[in-house]
Amino acid sequence: MSLTVVGSIAFDAVATPFGERERMLGGSAVHFSLAASFFTEVRVVGPVGDDFTQTELDVLENRGVITEDIERVSGETFFWKGHYEYD
């Protein structure tokens, strides 16, 4: 069995009371692909911008995720930012 994953490939920024991180590899397709790669062959499909480097692709490829269907488009990669506080 193999999986083809279609979804967001993104950069995330997260702030919590414990610290902040900027420009982390994120997106639903990335998280799902990395998790599923422990169990089966995974191919990820989605767009990334000019700012998405081989370093980010290496994270996926080093887990065996097939990245040849990631399409590079003009512009920046999708970016998400979250700010969490004590509740």
PDB file of N, CA, C and O in Angstrom, chain B, residues numbered from 101:
ATOM      1  N   MET B 101       0.846  -1.175   0.000  1.00  0.00           N
ATOM      2  CA  MET B 101       0.000   0.000   0.000  1.00  0.00           C
ATOM      3  C   MET B 101       0.890   1.237   0.000  1.00  0.00           C
ATOM      4  O   MET B 101       1.954   1.250   0.620  1.00  0.00           O
ATOM      5  N   SER B 102       0.449   2.260  -0.692  1.00  0.00           N
ATOM      6  CA  SER B 102       1.133   3.545  -0.652  1.00  0.00           C
ATOM      7  C   SER B 102       0.082   4.642  -0.560  1.00  0.00           C
ATOM      8  O   SER B 102      -1.094   4.422  -0.851  1.00  0.00           O
ATOM      9  N   LEU B 103       0.520   5.817  -0.155  1.00  0.00           N
ATOM     10  CA  LEU B 103      -0.386   6.957   0.007  1.00  0.00           C
ATOM     11  C   LEU B 103       0.087   8.131  -0.821  1.00  0.00           C
ATOM     12  O   LEU B 103       1.286   8.379  -0.945  1.00  0.00           O
ATOM     13  N   THR B 104      -0.867   8.851  -1.388  1.00  0.00           N
ATOM     14  CA  THR B 104      -0.600  10.151  -1.991  1.00  0.00           C
ATOM     15  C   THR B 104      -1.290  11.180  -1.128  1.00  0.00           C
ATOM     16  O   THR B 104      -2.499  11.108  -0.906  1.00  0.00           O
ATOM     17  N   VAL B 105      -0.525  12.138  -0.641  1.00  0.00           N
ATOM     18  CA  VAL B 105      -1.029  13.154   0.281  1.00  0.00           C
ATOM     19  C   VAL B 105      -1.103  14.486  -0.449  1.00  0.00           C
ATOM     20  O   VAL B 105      -0.116  14.950  -1.021  1.00  0.00           O
ATOM     21  N   VAL B 106      -2.277  15.093  -0.423  1.00  0.00           N
ATOM     22  CA  VAL B 106      -2.482  16.409  -1.022  1.00  0.00           C
ATOM     23  C   VAL B 106      -2.935  17.351   0.082  1.00  0.00           C
ATOM     24  O   VAL B 106      -3.902  17.064   0.787  1.00  0.00           O
ATOM     25  N   GLY B 107      -2.251  18.457   0.233  1.00  0.00           N
ATOM     26  CA  GLY B 107      -2.618  19.397   1.290  1.00  0.00           C
ATOM     27  C   GLY B 107      -1.655  20.554   1.350  1.00  0.00           C
ATOM     28  O   GLY B 107      -0.886  20.800   0.420  1.00  0.00           O
ATOM     29  N   SER B 108      -1.711  21.260   2.462  1.00  0.00           N
ATOM     30  CA  SER B 108      -0.868  22.448   2.595  1.00  0.00           C
ATOM     31  C   SER B 108       0.559  22.067   2.980  1.00  0.00           C
ATOM     32  O   SER B 108       0.798  21.205   3.826  1.00  0.00           O
ATOM     33  N   ILE B 109       1.478  22.736   2.332  1.00  0.00           N
ATOM     34  CA  ILE B 109       2.896  22.679   2.670  1.00  0.00           C
ATOM     35  C   ILE B 109       3.236  24.109   3.042  1.00  0.00           C
ATOM     36  O   ILE B 109       3.106  25.014   2.218  1.00  0.00           O
ATOM     37  N   ALA B 110       3.669  24.321   4.271  1.00  0.00           N
ATOM     38  CA  ALA B 110       3.720  25.689   4.784  1.00  0.00           C
ATOM     39  C   ALA B 110       4.933  25.934   5.662  1.00  0.00           C
ATOM     40  O   ALA B 110       5.684  25.022   6.008  1.00  0.00           O
ATOM     41  N   PHE B 111       5.091  27.199   6.004  1.00  0.00           N
ATOM     42  CA  PHE B 111       5.976  27.610   7.089  1.00  0.00           C
ATOM     43  C   PHE B 111       5.081  28.087   8.217  1.00  0.00           C
ATOM     44  O   PHE B 111       4.096  28.787   7.985  1.00  0.00           O
ATOM     45  N   ASP B 112       5.421  27.709   9.429  1.00  0.00           N
ATOM     46  CA  ASP B 112       4.648  28.089  10.610  1.00  0.00           C
ATOM     47  C   ASP B 112       5.493  28.945  11.539  1.00  0.00           C
ATOM     48  O   ASP B 112       6.718  28.832  11.582  1.00  0.00           O
ATOM     49  N   ALA B 113       4.811  29.795  12.272  1.00  0.00           N
ATOM     50  CA  ALA B 113       5.413  30.530  13.386  1.00  0.00           C
ATOM     51  C   ALA B 113       4.475  30.342  14.571  1.00  0.00           C
ATOM     52  O   ALA B 113       3.262  30.503  14.440  1.00  0.00           O
ATOM     53  N   VAL B 114       5.037  30.004  15.722  1.00  0.00           N
ATOM     54  CA  VAL B 114       4.220  29.739  16.905  1.00  0.00           C
ATOM     55  C   VAL B 114       4.822  30.466  18.095  1.00  0.00           C
ATOM     56  O   VAL B 114       6.030  30.423  18.326  1.00  0.00           O
ATOM     57  N   ALA B 115       3.949  31.140  18.849  1.00  0.00           N
ATOM     58  CA  ALA B 115       4.364  31.807  20.086  1.00  0.00           C
ATOM     59  C   ALA B 115       3.537  31.241  21.231  1.00  0.00           C
ATOM     60  O   ALA B 115       2.312  31.154  21.138  1.00  0.00           O
ATOM     61  N   THR B 116       4.210  30.856  22.311  1.00  0.00           N
ATOM     62  CA  THR B 116       3.553  30.362  23.521  1.00  0.00           C
ATOM     63  C   THR B 116       4.186  31.073  24.714  1.00  0.00           C
ATOM     64  O   THR B 116       5.183  31.777  24.553  1.00  0.00           O
ATOM     65  N   PRO B 117       3.622  30.898  25.908  1.00  0.00           N
ATOM     66  CA  PRO B 117       4.268  31.475  27.087  1.00  0.00           C
ATOM     67  C   PRO B 117       5.679  30.910  27.328  1.00  0.00           C
ATOM     68  O   PRO B 117       6.452  31.477  28.100  1.00  0.00           O
ATOM     69  N   PHE B 118       6.004  29.812  26.677  1.00  0.00           N
ATOM     70  CA  PHE B 118       7.292  29.149  26.890  1.00  0.00           C
ATOM     71  C   PHE B 118       8.344  29.504  25.849  1.00  0.00           C
ATOM     72  O   PHE B 118       9.514  29.157  26.013  1.00  0.00           O
ATOM     73  N   GLY B 119       7.946  30.192  24.778  1.00  0.00           N
ATOM     74  CA  GLY B 119       8.907  30.565  23.749  1.00  0.00           C
ATOM     75  C   GLY B 119       8.250  30.772  22.407  1.00  0.00           C
ATOM     76  O   GLY B 119       7.042  30.597  22.248  1.00  0.00           O
ATOM     77  N   GLU B 120       9.070  31.149  21.444  1.00  0.00           N
ATOM     78  CA  GLU B 120       8.590  31.408  20.086  1.00  0.00           C
ATOM     79  C   GLU B 120       9.486  30.707  19.083  1.00  0.00           C
ATOM     80  O   GLU B 120      10.690  30.555  19.293  1.00  0.00           O
ATOM     81  N   ARG B 121       8.874  30.287  17.995  1.00  0.00           N
ATOM     82  CA  ARG B 121       9.609  29.717  16.871  1.00  0.00           C
ATOM     83  C   ARG B 121       9.097  30.374  15.594  1.00  0.00           C
ATOM     84  O   ARG B 121       7.894  30.566  15.421  1.00  0.00           O
ATOM     85  N   GLU B 122      10.009  30.711  14.716  1.00  0.00           N
ATOM     86  CA  GLU B 122       9.671  31.321  13.435  1.00  0.00           C
ATOM     87  C   GLU B 122      10.073  30.389  12.296  1.00  0.00           C
ATOM     88  O   GLU B 122      11.085  29.693  12.373  1.00  0.00           O
ATOM     89  N   ARG B 123       9.278  30.389  11.262  1.00  0.00           N
ATOM     90  CA  ARG B 123       9.598  29.710  10.002  1.00  0.00           C
ATOM     91  C   ARG B 123       9.939  28.229  10.182  1.00  0.00           C
ATOM     92  O   ARG B 123      10.973  27.749   9.717  1.00  0.00           O
ATOM     93  N   MET B 124       9.054  27.533  10.857  1.00  0.00           N
ATOM     94  CA  MET B 124       9.184  26.078  10.990  1.00  0.00           C
ATOM     95  C   MET B 124       8.452  25.421   9.830  1.00  0.00           C
ATOM     96  O   MET B 124       7.458  25.952   9.334  1.00  0.00           O
ATOM     97  N   LEU B 125       8.935  24.290   9.408  1.00  0.00           N
ATOM     98  CA  LEU B 125       8.245  23.530   8.378  1.00  0.00           C
ATOM     99  C   LEU B 125       6.920  23.048   8.940  1.00  0.00           C
ATOM    100  O   LEU B 125       6.882  22.453  10.017  1.00  0.00           O
ATOM    101  N   GLY B 126       5.837  23.297   8.223  1.00  0.00           N
ATOM    102  CA  GLY B 126       4.525  22.916   8.713  1.00  0.00           C
ATOM    103  C   GLY B 126       3.555  22.660   7.578  1.00  0.00           C
ATOM    104  O   GLY B 126       3.950  22.510   6.421  1.00  0.00           O
ATOM    105  N   GLY B 127       2.294  22.612   7.924  1.00  0.00           N
ATOM    106  CA  GLY B 127       1.239  22.337   6.960  1.00  0.00           C
ATOM    107  C   GLY B 127       0.728  20.918   7.115  1.00  0.00           C
ATOM    108  O   GLY B 127       1.472  20.014   7.495  1.00  0.00           O
ATOM    109  N   SER B 128      -0.544  20.731   6.818  1.00  0.00           N
ATOM    110  CA  SER B 128      -1.174  19.425   7.031  1.00  0.00           C
ATOM    111  C   SER B 128      -0.518  18.316   6.216  1.00  0.00           C
ATOM    112  O   SER B 128      -0.347  17.202   6.710  1.00  0.00           O
ATOM    113  N   ALA B 129      -0.152  18.612   4.976  1.00  0.00           N
ATOM    114  CA  ALA B 129       0.461  17.579   4.137  1.00  0.00           C
ATOM    115  C   ALA B 129       1.824  17.159   4.675  1.00  0.00           C
ATOM    116  O   ALA B 129       2.193  15.988   4.594  1.00  0.00           O
ATOM    117  N   VAL B 130       2.565  18.106   5.218  1.00  0.00           N
ATOM    118  CA  VAL B 130       3.881  17.797   5.781  1.00  0.00           C
ATOM    119  C   VAL B 130       3.738  16.918   7.019  1.00  0.00           C
ATOM    120  O   VAL B 130       4.380  15.873   7.123  1.00  0.00           O
ATOM    121  N   HIS B 131       2.891  17.348   7.959  1.00  0.00           N
ATOM    122  CA  HIS B 131       2.732  16.585   9.200  1.00  0.00           C
ATOM    123  C   HIS B 131       2.200  15.177   8.926  1.00  0.00           C
ATOM    124  O   HIS B 131       2.698  14.202   9.489  1.00  0.00           O
ATOM    125  N   PHE B 132       1.198  15.074   8.068  1.00  0.00           N
ATOM    126  CA  PHE B 132       0.635  13.761   7.758  1.00  0.00           C
ATOM    127  C   PHE B 132       1.657  12.881   7.043  1.00  0.00           C
ATOM    128  O   PHE B 132       1.789  11.700   7.363  1.00  0.00           O
ATOM    129  N   SER B 133       2.375  13.445   6.085  1.00  0.00           N
ATOM    130  CA  SER B 133       3.361  12.664   5.331  1.00  0.00           C
ATOM    131  C   SER B 133       4.455  12.115   6.229  1.00  0.00           C
ATOM    132  O   SER B 133       4.841  10.952   6.113  1.00  0.00           O
ATOM    133  N   LEU B 134       4.952  12.956   7.125  1.00  0.00           N
ATOM    134  CA  LEU B 134       6.005  12.498   8.031  1.00  0.00           C
ATOM    135  C   LEU B 134       5.504  11.378   8.940  1.00  0.00           C
ATOM    136  O   LEU B 134       6.210  10.393   9.154  1.00  0.00           O
ATOM    137  N   ALA B 135       4.302  11.521   9.470  1.00  0.00           N
ATOM    138  CA  ALA B 135       3.748  10.479  10.339  1.00  0.00           C
ATOM    139  C   ALA B 135       3.493   9.186   9.563  1.00  0.00           C
ATOM    140  O   ALA B 135       3.855   8.104  10.024  1.00  0.00           O
ATOM    141  N   ALA B 136       2.876   9.296   8.395  1.00  0.00           N
ATOM    142  CA  ALA B 136       2.539   8.110   7.610  1.00  0.00           C
ATOM    143  C   ALA B 136       3.777   7.393   7.091  1.00  0.00           C
ATOM    144  O   ALA B 136       3.738   6.186   6.851  1.00  0.00           O
ATOM    145  N   SER B 137       4.875   8.123   6.915  1.00  0.00           N
ATOM    146  CA  SER B 137       6.095   7.517   6.369  1.00  0.00           C
ATOM    147  C   SER B 137       6.679   6.439   7.281  1.00  0.00           C
ATOM    148  O   SER B 137       7.523   5.656   6.845  1.00  0.00           O
ATOM    149  N   PHE B 138       6.246   6.388   8.529  1.00  0.00           N
ATOM    150  CA  PHE B 138       6.687   5.319   9.422  1.00  0.00           C
ATOM    151  C   PHE B 138       6.018   3.986   9.077  1.00  0.00           C
ATOM    152  O   PHE B 138       6.463   2.933   9.534  1.00  0.00           O
ATOM    153  N   PHE B 139       4.948   4.027   8.271  1.00  0.00           N
ATOM    154  CA  PHE B 139       4.150   2.834   8.021  1.00  0.00           C
ATOM    155  C   PHE B 139       4.058   2.416   6.562  1.00  0.00           C
ATOM    156  O   PHE B 139       3.814   1.244   6.273  1.00  0.00           O
ATOM    157  N   THR B 140       4.250   3.361   5.627  1.00  0.00           N
ATOM    158  CA  THR B 140       4.076   3.033   4.221  1.00  0.00           C
ATOM    159  C   THR B 140       4.793   4.057   3.351  1.00  0.00           C
ATOM    160  O   THR B 140       5.296   5.068   3.840  1.00  0.00           O
ATOM    161  N   GLU B 141       4.828   3.776   2.061  1.00  0.00           N
ATOM    162  CA  GLU B 141       5.398   4.729   1.103  1.00  0.00           C
ATOM    163  C   GLU B 141       4.448   5.914   0.948  1.00  0.00           C
ATOM    164  O   GLU B 141       3.236   5.735   0.826  1.00  0.00           O
ATOM    165  N   VAL B 142       5.003   7.117   0.952  1.00  0.00           N
ATOM    166  CA  VAL B 142       4.193   8.332   0.881  1.00  0.00           C
ATOM    167  C   VAL B 142       4.718   9.237  -0.225  1.00  0.00           C
ATOM    168  O   VAL B 142       5.923   9.448  -0.364  1.00  0.00           O
ATOM    169  N   ARG B 143       3.790   9.760  -1.001  1.00  0.00           N
ATOM    170  CA  ARG B 143       4.085  10.771  -2.020  1.00  0.00           C
ATOM    171  C   ARG B 143       3.292  12.008  -1.630  1.00  0.00           C
ATOM    172  O   ARG B 143       2.093  11.911  -1.366  1.00  0.00           O
ATOM    173  N   VAL B 144       3.940  13.174  -1.589  1.00  0.00           N
ATOM    174  CA  VAL B 144       3.253  14.403  -1.211  1.00  0.00           C
ATOM    175  C   VAL B 144       3.119  15.305  -2.439  1.00  0.00           C
ATOM    176  O   VAL B 144       4.040  15.434  -3.246  1.00  0.00           O
ATOM    177  N   VAL B 145       1.937  15.927  -2.552  1.00  0.00           N
ATOM    178  CA  VAL B 145       1.618  16.801  -3.678  1.00  0.00           C
ATOM    179  C   VAL B 145       1.173  18.144  -3.122  1.00  0.00           C
ATOM    180  O   VAL B 145       0.336  18.200  -2.221  1.00  0.00           O
ATOM    181  N   GLY B 146       1.725  19.216  -3.652  1.00  0.00           N
ATOM    182  CA  GLY B 146       1.302  20.538  -3.225  1.00  0.00           C
ATOM    183  C   GLY B 146       2.252  21.603  -3.739  1.00  0.00           C
ATOM    184  O   GLY B 146       3.347  21.295  -4.209  1.00  0.00           O
ATOM    185  N   PRO B 147       1.831  22.861  -3.648  1.00  0.00           N
ATOM    186  CA  PRO B 147       2.680  23.957  -4.121  1.00  0.00           C
ATOM    187  C   PRO B 147       3.561  24.522  -3.012  1.00  0.00           C
ATOM    188  O   PRO B 147       3.182  24.526  -1.841  1.00  0.00           O
ATOM    189  N   VAL B 148       4.736  24.997  -3.399  1.00  0.00           N
ATOM    190  CA  VAL B 148       5.616  25.756  -2.509  1.00  0.00           C
ATOM    191  C   VAL B 148       6.132  26.964  -3.282  1.00  0.00           C
ATOM    192  O   VAL B 148       6.143  26.970  -4.513  1.00  0.00           O
ATOM    193  N   GLY B 149       6.555  27.978  -2.547  1.00  0.00           N
ATOM    194  CA  GLY B 149       7.063  29.188  -3.178  1.00  0.00           C
ATOM    195  C   GLY B 149       8.561  29.147  -3.412  1.00  0.00           C
ATOM    196  O   GLY B 149       9.238  28.155  -3.138  1.00  0.00           O
ATOM    197  N   ASP B 150       9.054  30.268  -3.933  1.00  0.00           N
ATOM    198  CA  ASP B 150      10.482  30.404  -4.218  1.00  0.00           C
ATOM    199  C   ASP B 150      11.343  30.306  -2.964  1.00  0.00           C
ATOM    200  O   ASP B 150      12.530  29.992  -3.052  1.00  0.00           O
ATOM    201  N   ASP B 151      10.756  30.571  -1.797  1.00  0.00           N
ATOM    202  CA  ASP B 151      11.509  30.578  -0.538  1.00  0.00           C
ATOM    203  C   ASP B 151      11.653  29.191   0.085  1.00  0.00           C
ATOM    204  O   ASP B 151      12.287  29.054   1.131  1.00  0.00           O
ATOM    205  N   PHE B 152      11.086  28.176  -0.527  1.00  0.00           N
ATOM    206  CA  PHE B 152      11.153  26.801  -0.019  1.00  0.00           C
ATOM    207  C   PHE B 152      12.431  26.173  -0.555  1.00  0.00           C
ATOM    208  O   PHE B 152      12.580  26.009  -1.766  1.00  0.00           O
ATOM    209  N   THR B 153      13.354  25.821   0.335  1.00  0.00           N
ATOM    210  CA  THR B 153      14.683  25.384  -0.091  1.00  0.00           C
ATOM    211  C   THR B 153      14.842  23.866  -0.040  1.00  0.00           C
ATOM    212  O   THR B 153      13.962  23.140   0.424  1.00  0.00           O
ATOM    213  N   GLN B 154      15.971  23.423  -0.524  1.00  0.00           N
ATOM    214  CA  GLN B 154      16.292  21.997  -0.470  1.00  0.00           C
ATOM    215  C   GLN B 154      16.366  21.507   0.973  1.00  0.00           C
ATOM    216  O   GLN B 154      16.093  20.338   1.246  1.00  0.00           O
ATOM    217  N   THR B 155      16.729  22.385   1.888  1.00  0.00           N
ATOM    218  CA  THR B 155      16.784  22.010   3.307  1.00  0.00           C
ATOM    219  C   THR B 155      15.426  21.515   3.790  1.00  0.00           C
ATOM    220  O   THR B 155      15.347  20.517   4.506  1.00  0.00           O
ATOM    221  N   GLU B 156      14.352  22.212   3.398  1.00  0.00           N
ATOM    222  CA  GLU B 156      13.003  21.777   3.777  1.00  0.00           C
ATOM    223  C   GLU B 156      12.634  20.474   3.072  1.00  0.00           C
ATOM    224  O   GLU B 156      12.044  19.584   3.686  1.00  0.00           O
ATOM    225  N   LEU B 157      12.972  20.355   1.800  1.00  0.00           N
ATOM    226  CA  LEU B 157      12.696  19.104   1.089  1.00  0.00           C
ATOM    227  C   LEU B 157      13.437  17.934   1.727  1.00  0.00           C
ATOM    228  O   LEU B 157      12.922  16.818   1.778  1.00  0.00           O
ATOM    229  N   ASP B 158      14.649  18.197   2.213  1.00  0.00           N
ATOM    230  CA  ASP B 158      15.446  17.138   2.840  1.00  0.00           C
ATOM    231  C   ASP B 158      14.749  16.540   4.057  1.00  0.00           C
ATOM    232  O   ASP B 158      14.878  15.344   4.316  1.00  0.00           O
ATOM    233  N   VAL B 159      14.018  17.352   4.801  1.00  0.00           N
ATOM    234  CA  VAL B 159      13.293  16.833   5.970  1.00  0.00           C
ATOM    235  C   VAL B 159      12.341  15.725   5.531  1.00  0.00           C
ATOM    236  O   VAL B 159      12.266  14.673   6.166  1.00  0.00           O
ATOM    237  N   LEU B 160      11.623  15.966   4.452  1.00  0.00           N
ATOM    238  CA  LEU B 160      10.688  14.966   3.928  1.00  0.00           C
ATOM    239  C   LEU B 160      11.432  13.793   3.294  1.00  0.00           C
ATOM    240  O   LEU B 160      11.135  12.632   3.577  1.00  0.00           O
ATOM    241  N   GLU B 161      12.388  14.103   2.444  1.00  0.00           N
ATOM    242  CA  GLU B 161      13.099  13.055   1.714  1.00  0.00           C
ATOM    243  C   GLU B 161      13.896  12.145   2.646  1.00  0.00           C
ATOM    244  O   GLU B 161      14.031  10.953   2.371  1.00  0.00           O
ATOM    245  N   ASN B 162      14.417  12.681   3.728  1.00  0.00           N
ATOM    246  CA  ASN B 162      15.160  11.852   4.684  1.00  0.00           C
ATOM    247  C   ASN B 162      14.264  10.844   5.400  1.00  0.00           C
ATOM    248  O   ASN B 162      14.763   9.872   5.967  1.00  0.00           O
ATOM    249  N   ARG B 163      12.949  11.061   5.381  1.00  0.00           N
ATOM    250  CA  ARG B 163      11.989  10.090   5.921  1.00  0.00           C
ATOM    251  C   ARG B 163      11.453   9.193   4.809  1.00  0.00           C
ATOM    252  O   ARG B 163      10.587   8.352   5.052  1.00  0.00           O
ATOM    253  N   GLY B 164      11.964   9.368   3.591  1.00  0.00           N
ATOM    254  CA  GLY B 164      11.537   8.531   2.481  1.00  0.00           C
ATOM    255  C   GLY B 164      10.316   9.043   1.743  1.00  0.00           C
ATOM    256  O   GLY B 164       9.791   8.355   0.868  1.00  0.00           O
ATOM    257  N   VAL B 165       9.855  10.240   2.079  1.00  0.00           N
ATOM    258  CA  VAL B 165       8.690  10.819   1.404  1.00  0.00           C
ATOM    259  C   VAL B 165       9.099  11.228  -0.011  1.00  0.00           C
ATOM    260  O   VAL B 165      10.122  11.886  -0.202  1.00  0.00           O
ATOM    261  N   ILE B 166       8.304  10.840  -0.988  1.00  0.00           N
ATOM    262  CA  ILE B 166       8.561  11.184  -2.387  1.00  0.00           C
ATOM    263  C   ILE B 166       8.061  12.607  -2.620  1.00  0.00           C
ATOM    264  O   ILE B 166       6.885  12.902  -2.403  1.00  0.00           O
ATOM    265  N   THR B 167       8.959  13.485  -3.061  1.00  0.00           N
ATOM    266  CA  THR B 167       8.633  14.912  -3.184  1.00  0.00           C
ATOM    267  C   THR B 167       8.596  15.407  -4.625  1.00  0.00           C
ATOM    268  O   THR B 167       8.457  16.608  -4.856  1.00  0.00           O
ATOM    269  N   GLU B 168       8.716  14.514  -5.590  1.00  0.00           N
ATOM    270  CA  GLU B 168       8.827  14.960  -6.983  1.00  0.00           C
ATOM    271  C   GLU B 168       7.569  15.655  -7.502  1.00  0.00           C
ATOM    272  O   GLU B 168       7.627  16.324  -8.534  1.00  0.00           O
ATOM    273  N   ASP B 169       6.439  15.514  -6.817  1.00  0.00           N
ATOM    274  CA  ASP B 169       5.207  16.174  -7.256  1.00  0.00           C
ATOM    275  C   ASP B 169       4.922  17.463  -6.495  1.00  0.00           C
ATOM    276  O   ASP B 169       3.837  18.031  -6.623  1.00  0.00           O
ATOM    277  N   ILE B 170       5.878  17.927  -5.710  1.00  0.00           N
ATOM    278  CA  ILE B 170       5.756  19.259  -5.115  1.00  0.00           C
ATOM    279  C   ILE B 170       6.067  20.262  -6.217  1.00  0.00           C
ATOM    280  O   ILE B 170       7.114  20.189  -6.860  1.00  0.00           O
ATOM    281  N   GLU B 171       5.155  21.191  -6.428  1.00  0.00           N
ATOM    282  CA  GLU B 171       5.315  22.165  -7.511  1.00  0.00           C
ATOM    283  C   GLU B 171       5.785  23.503  -6.958  1.00  0.00           C
ATOM    284  O   GLU B 171       5.176  24.065  -6.047  1.00  0.00           O
ATOM    285  N   ARG B 172       6.872  24.001  -7.520  1.00  0.00           N
ATOM    286  CA  ARG B 172       7.381  25.313  -7.140  1.00  0.00           C
ATOM    287  C   ARG B 172       6.648  26.375  -7.960  1.00  0.00           C
ATOM    288  O   ARG B 172       6.598  26.304  -9.188  1.00  0.00           O
ATOM    289  N   VAL B 173       6.080  27.361  -7.258  1.00  0.00           N
ATOM    290  CA  VAL B 173       5.365  28.453  -7.913  1.00  0.00           C
ATOM    291  C   VAL B 173       6.027  29.772  -7.544  1.00  0.00           C
ATOM    292  O   VAL B 173       6.740  29.859  -6.544  1.00  0.00           O
ATOM    293  N   SER B 174       5.794  30.775  -8.339  1.00  0.00           N
ATOM    294  CA  SER B 174       6.353  32.098  -8.085  1.00  0.00           C
ATOM    295  C   SER B 174       5.716  32.697  -6.835  1.00  0.00           C
ATOM    296  O   SER B 174       4.502  32.608  -6.651  1.00  0.00           O
ATOM    297  N   GLY B 175       6.525  33.302  -5.984  1.00  0.00           N
ATOM    298  CA  GLY B 175       6.005  33.913  -4.769  1.00  0.00           C
ATOM    299  C   GLY B 175       6.482  33.181  -3.535  1.00  0.00           C
ATOM    300  O   GLY B 175       7.439  32.409  -3.584  1.00  0.00           O
ATOM    301  N   GLU B 176       5.801  33.432  -2.420  1.00  0.00           N
ATOM    302  CA  GLU B 176       6.191  32.854  -1.144  1.00  0.00           C
ATOM    303  C   GLU B 176       5.332  31.636  -0.799  1.00  0.00           C
ATOM    304  O   GLU B 176       4.184  31.521  -1.228  1.00  0.00           O
ATOM    305  N   THR B 177       5.908  30.749  -0.028  1.00  0.00           N
ATOM    306  CA  THR B 177       5.204  29.578   0.478  1.00  0.00           C
ATOM    307  C   THR B 177       4.149  30.021   1.490  1.00  0.00           C
ATOM    308  O   THR B 177       4.349  31.003   2.205  1.00  0.00           O
ATOM    309  N   PHE B 178       3.027  29.299   1.552  1.00  0.00           N
ATOM    310  CA  PHE B 178       1.967  29.587   2.517  1.00  0.00           C
ATOM    311  C   PHE B 178       2.569  29.712   3.912  1.00  0.00           C
ATOM    312  O   PHE B 178       3.442  28.929   4.288  1.00  0.00           O
ATOM    313  N   PHE B 179       2.102  30.699   4.678  1.00  0.00           N
ATOM    314  CA  PHE B 179       2.632  30.966   6.014  1.00  0.00           C
ATOM    315  C   PHE B 179       1.480  31.039   7.003  1.00  0.00           C
ATOM    316  O   PHE B 179       0.465  31.683   6.738  1.00  0.00           O
ATOM    317  N   TRP B 180       1.640  30.372   8.154  1.00  0.00           N
ATOM    318  CA  TRP B 180       0.632  30.375   9.214  1.00  0.00           C
ATOM    319  C   TRP B 180       1.306  30.790  10.504  1.00  0.00           C
ATOM    320  O   TRP B 180       2.438  30.389  10.773  1.00  0.00           O
ATOM    321  N   LYS B 181       0.611  31.599  11.314  1.00  0.00           N
ATOM    322  CA  LYS B 181       1.155  32.029  12.598  1.00  0.00           C
ATOM    323  C   LYS B 181       0.108  31.829  13.680  1.00  0.00           C
ATOM    324  O   LYS B 181      -1.057  32.184  13.503  1.00  0.00           O
ATOM    325  N   GLY B 182       0.529  31.260  14.800  1.00  0.00           N
ATOM    326  CA  GLY B 182      -0.360  31.056  15.939  1.00  0.00           C
ATOM    327  C   GLY B 182       0.247  31.645  17.197  1.00  0.00           C
ATOM    328  O   GLY B 182       1.459  31.590  17.406  1.00  0.00           O
ATOM    329  N   HIS B 183      -0.617  32.212  18.035  1.00  0.00           N
ATOM    330  CA  HIS B 183      -0.185  32.775  19.316  1.00  0.00           C
ATOM    331  C   HIS B 183      -1.050  32.143  20.396  1.00  0.00           C
ATOM    332  O   HIS B 183      -2.273  32.282  20.382  1.00  0.00           O
ATOM    333  N   TYR B 184      -0.420  31.456  21.322  1.00  0.00           N
ATOM    334  CA  TYR B 184      -1.135  30.753  22.379  1.00  0.00           C
ATOM    335  C   TYR B 184      -0.794  31.375  23.723  1.00  0.00           C
ATOM    336  O   TYR B 184       0.341  31.787  23.964  1.00  0.00           O
ATOM    337  N   GLU B 185      -1.796  31.437  24.597  1.00  0.00           N
ATOM    338  CA  GLU B 185      -1.605  31.969  25.942  1.00  0.00           C
ATOM    339  C   GLU B 185      -2.126  30.958  26.951  1.00  0.00           C
ATOM    340  O   GLU B 185      -2.776  29.981  26.579  1.00  0.00           O
ATOM    341  N   TYR B 186      -1.846  31.188  28.212  1.00  0.00           N
ATOM    342  CA  TYR B 186      -2.416  30.351  29.263  1.00  0.00           C
ATOM    343  C   TYR B 186      -3.937  30.491  29.246  1.00  0.00           C
ATOM    344  O   TYR B 186      -4.452  31.597  29.085  1.00  0.00           O
ATOM    345  N   ASP B 187      -4.645  29.407  29.407  1.00  0.00           N
ATOM    346  CA  ASP B 187      -6.115  29.459  29.470  1.00  0.00           C
ATOM    347  C   ASP B 187      -6.577  29.103  30.863  1.00  0.00           C
ATOM    348  O   ASP B 187      -7.779  29.088  31.130  1.00  0.00           O
TER     349      ASP B 187
END
